[in-house]
């Protein structure tokens, strides 16, 4: 059994997979903003769900920069220098604790699920914040594993600011007073497409991926804005840099736990 944990800015999702990829029951709880509370609740939940069972690995996704099992910085949770691997050590016996960035993991899953698998992809999750993952030849790109596309500095409304500060799900809720599921008019979605496009105009020329995969809560409503988004990018990108095709994630809100599964398989067989 492989145990997977998707730690989001607002909720934490837990699921177990069999070695052949069959997902079991999913359990959610609100992500506590305090690190110690988070660890206490996660340890308690994992022991209750899987204690006494044979677990080969626990993969925990965190929304931030991860180095050697330590969350250097998680912007939306305001966690810094958080040694999650050490804090969870021994929670399910001798099962190793693997920590990785959530968008990297989501990108890993969504890229590997595509047939044929693209040689390079940029995964972008637009949810509480904006996360990015770059996948090359079916692996998390080692040179870009710590990249934080959502923190890219771009101009919007005459001010240089971080991409996620005006285009994330949290920013959209703050601006329009509605969750994405409650937005139905084309004008608003066209405005959202414009917001989302600003960061892509910065990162596409740098990465030039074969494909861009959109996930997260805003990714769930991909059909509402993707045509306008692509139109903006085709118009504004330099003529020698093509706009990559955009596709919706197969599992917009569950891509991370599937990525945890693939990451566990890769780690255990390497």
Secondary structure, 3 states (H helix, E strand, C coil): CEEEEEECCCEEEEEEECCCCCEEEEEEEECCCCHHHHHHHHHHHHHHHHCCCCCCEEEEEECCEEECCEEEEECCCCEEEEEHHHHCCCCCCCCEEEEEEHHHHHHHHHHHCCCCCCCEEEEEEECCCEEEEEEECCEECCCCCCCCHHHCEEEECCEEEECHHHHCHHHHHHHHCCCHHHCCCHHHHHHHHHHHHHHHHHHHHHHCCCEEEEEHHHHCCHHHCHHHHHHHHHHHCCCCCCCCEEEECCCCCCHHHHHHHHHHHHHHHC
